[in-house]
Amino acid sequence: MRHADKRLQLNRFTSWHKATVKSLAQALLIHQSIKTTKHRALASRQLVEKVINLAKENTLAAKRRAYMFLGDHKLVKVLFDDIGPRFKDRTGGYSRIISLGKRRGDDADMVIFELVEIKKEEKKKAKKSSKKESVKSEEAHAEESKPKTEKGQKEEKQHPTDDKASKKFLGGIRNIFKKERDSL
C-alpha cells in the first residue's frame, strides 16, 4: 500500500519528472526568480529547499551532494559562495510562490517562484552601465557614419523607421534576406 507516499507527478514518467524538477531548480538558482505553473513550483520547491540547506553547511560532502542533485559545477559554486551565506540565519522557507492568475491558453495557475532574498542591486547597476555604454557606442558610430557635407549641399535624410525596424526584427536577421533592389 502507498500510505502517505504522495508526490506531484506532473503527468510525466519518473525520468521526465526528475528532469523537470531538476531543470526548474537550476533555473531558480541561476535567475533567482522564474515564472512557471503552480504545480511545477510546488514540485521543485522541495529540491530547492534541500539544496539551500546543504549550501548553509559549506562542506565538501555537502558540495558533492548538491552536485548530485544539480549536476553543474558552476551552479554549485554559485550556490555555496553566494546563495548559501545569504540564508545563513534563516532556518527554512528559502523560496516563495506568488500567484499571478490563470494562463490564457489552458487556464493553468501561473506563479512567480522566487528566492526570498534576491540580490537585485548588482543586476540593476550592471544593466544600467551596459545600457549607457551601448548608447554611447551607438552615438559615436552614428557620428562617424554621417557623410560630411559642405554648406551649399543638402543632407539626405534617412527614413526614421529604418533604424527601428532593424533593431526590432529579430536582431538584424533582416540583413540576411536583403533583396537586390535594397542594395541600390
C-alpha positions as CSV (number, residue, x, y, z in Angstrom):
1,M,0.0,0.0,0.0
2,R,1.1,3.5,-0.6
3,H,0.1,5.4,2.5
4,A,1.4,8.9,2.7
5,D,3.5,8.3,-0.4
6,K,2.3,11.3,-2.4
7,R,4.2,13.4,-4.8
8,L,3.4,15.9,-7.5
9,Q,3.8,13.7,-10.6
10,L,3.2,16.4,-13.2
11,N,1.8,13.9,-15.7
12,R,5.2,12.6,-16.5
13,F,7.2,9.4,-16.3
14,T,9.7,9.2,-13.5
15,S,12.7,10.3,-15.5
16,W,10.8,13.2,-17.1
17,H,9.6,14.2,-13.7
18,K,13.1,14.2,-12.2
19,A,14.4,16.2,-15.2
20,T,11.6,18.8,-14.9
21,V,12.2,19.3,-11.2
22,K,16.0,19.5,-11.6
23,S,15.7,22.0,-14.5
24,L,13.3,24.3,-12.5
25,A,15.6,24.2,-9.5
26,Q,18.6,25.1,-11.7
27,A,16.7,28.0,-13.3
28,L,15.6,29.3,-9.9
29,L,19.1,29.3,-8.5
30,I,20.5,31.0,-11.6
31,H,17.8,33.6,-12.2
32,Q,16.5,33.8,-8.6
33,S,13.0,34.4,-9.9
34,I,11.1,32.4,-12.5
35,K,7.6,32.3,-13.9
36,T,6.0,28.8,-14.0
37,T,2.9,26.9,-13.2
38,K,1.8,26.3,-9.6
39,H,2.2,22.6,-9.6
40,R,5.7,22.7,-11.1
41,A,6.8,25.3,-8.5
42,L,5.4,23.1,-5.7
43,A,7.2,20.1,-7.1
44,S,10.6,21.8,-7.3
45,R,10.3,23.6,-4.1
46,Q,11.4,20.6,-2.0
47,L,14.6,20.2,-4.0
48,V,15.4,23.9,-3.8
49,E,15.0,23.9,0.0
50,K,17.1,20.8,0.4
51,V,19.9,22.2,-1.8
52,I,20.0,25.6,0.0
53,N,20.1,23.7,3.4
54,L,23.2,21.9,2.0
55,A,24.7,25.2,1.0
56,K,24.5,26.5,4.6
57,E,26.8,23.7,5.8
58,N,29.6,24.5,3.2
59,T,31.5,21.2,3.5
60,L,33.0,19.1,0.8
61,A,30.4,16.4,1.4
62,A,27.6,18.9,1.1
63,K,29.1,20.2,-2.2
64,R,29.2,16.7,-3.6
65,R,25.6,16.0,-2.6
66,A,24.5,19.3,-4.1
67,Y,26.3,18.4,-7.3
68,M,24.4,15.1,-7.3
69,F,21.1,17.0,-7.3
70,L,22.0,19.8,-9.6
71,G,24.6,18.3,-12.0
72,D,26.5,21.5,-12.7
73,H,29.8,22.5,-11.0
74,K,29.5,26.3,-11.7
75,L,26.0,26.3,-10.3
76,V,27.2,24.5,-7.1
77,K,29.9,27.1,-6.8
78,V,27.4,30.0,-7.1
79,L,25.1,28.2,-4.6
80,F,27.8,27.8,-1.9
81,D,29.6,31.1,-2.5
82,D,26.6,33.5,-2.9
83,I,23.2,31.9,-2.1
84,G,24.2,29.8,1.0
85,P,25.6,32.7,3.0
86,R,22.6,34.9,2.3
87,F,20.4,32.3,4.1
88,K,22.7,31.5,7.0
89,D,20.4,33.0,9.7
90,R,17.2,31.5,8.2
91,T,16.0,28.1,9.3
92,G,13.7,27.4,6.4
93,G,11.4,28.9,3.9
94,Y,14.0,30.0,1.4
95,S,11.6,30.3,-1.6
96,R,8.2,31.9,-2.1
97,I,5.4,31.3,-4.6
98,I,3.4,34.4,-5.7
99,S,0.2,33.8,-7.6
100,L,-0.3,35.6,-11.0
101,G,-3.7,34.2,-12.1
102,K,-4.7,31.9,-14.9
103,R,-2.8,31.3,-18.2
104,R,-4.9,32.2,-21.2
105,G,-4.4,29.1,-23.3
106,D,-5.1,26.3,-20.9
107,D,-6.3,28.0,-17.7
108,A,-3.3,26.8,-15.7
109,D,-2.4,28.6,-12.5
110,M,0.7,30.8,-13.1
111,V,3.0,31.8,-10.3
112,I,6.3,33.6,-9.7
113,F,8.6,31.2,-8.0
114,E,11.5,33.1,-6.4
115,L,14.0,33.1,-3.6
116,V,13.1,35.1,-0.5
117,E,16.3,37.2,-0.5
118,I,17.2,38.3,-4.0
119,K,20.2,40.4,-5.0
120,K,18.8,43.0,-7.4
121,E,21.1,45.9,-6.8
122,E,24.1,44.5,-8.6
123,K,22.0,43.4,-11.5
124,K,20.4,46.8,-11.9
125,K,23.8,48.5,-11.8
126,A,25.2,46.1,-14.3
127,K,22.3,46.6,-16.7
128,K,22.4,50.4,-16.4
129,S,26.1,50.6,-17.1
130,S,25.8,48.3,-20.1
131,K,22.9,50.3,-21.5
132,K,24.9,53.6,-21.1
133,E,27.9,52.1,-22.8
134,S,25.8,50.8,-25.7
135,V,24.1,54.1,-26.2
136,K,27.4,55.9,-26.2
137,S,28.9,53.5,-28.8
138,E,25.8,53.8,-31.0
139,E,26.1,57.7,-30.9
140,A,29.8,57.5,-31.7
141,H,29.1,55.1,-34.6
142,A,26.3,57.3,-35.9
143,E,28.6,60.4,-35.9
144,E,31.3,58.5,-37.8
145,S,28.9,57.2,-40.4
146,K,27.4,60.6,-41.2
147,P,28.7,62.0,-44.5
148,K,30.4,65.4,-44.2
149,T,28.7,68.0,-46.4
150,E,29.6,71.4,-47.4
151,K,27.3,74.4,-46.7
152,G,25.8,74.5,-50.2
153,Q,24.8,70.8,-50.3
154,K,21.8,69.4,-48.6
155,E,21.9,66.4,-46.4
156,E,20.0,63.4,-47.4
157,K,17.7,62.4,-44.6
158,Q,17.2,58.7,-43.9
159,H,13.8,57.4,-43.1
160,P,13.5,57.1,-39.3
161,T,11.8,53.7,-39.4
162,D,14.9,52.0,-40.9
163,D,16.9,52.1,-37.7
164,K,13.9,51.0,-35.5
165,A,12.9,48.2,-37.9
166,S,16.4,46.6,-37.9
167,K,16.5,46.5,-34.1
168,K,13.1,45.1,-33.7
169,F,13.1,42.4,-36.4
170,L,14.9,39.5,-34.7
171,G,18.1,41.4,-34.1
172,G,19.2,42.2,-37.6
173,I,18.2,39.0,-39.4
174,R,16.6,41.2,-42.0
175,N,20.1,41.9,-43.4
176,I,20.4,38.2,-44.4
177,F,17.4,38.3,-46.6
178,K,18.0,41.6,-48.4
179,K,16.8,41.8,-51.9
180,E,18.8,43.2,-54.8
181,R,16.7,46.3,-55.0
182,D,17.6,47.2,-51.4
183,S,21.3,47.3,-52.1
184,L,20.9,50.0,-54.8
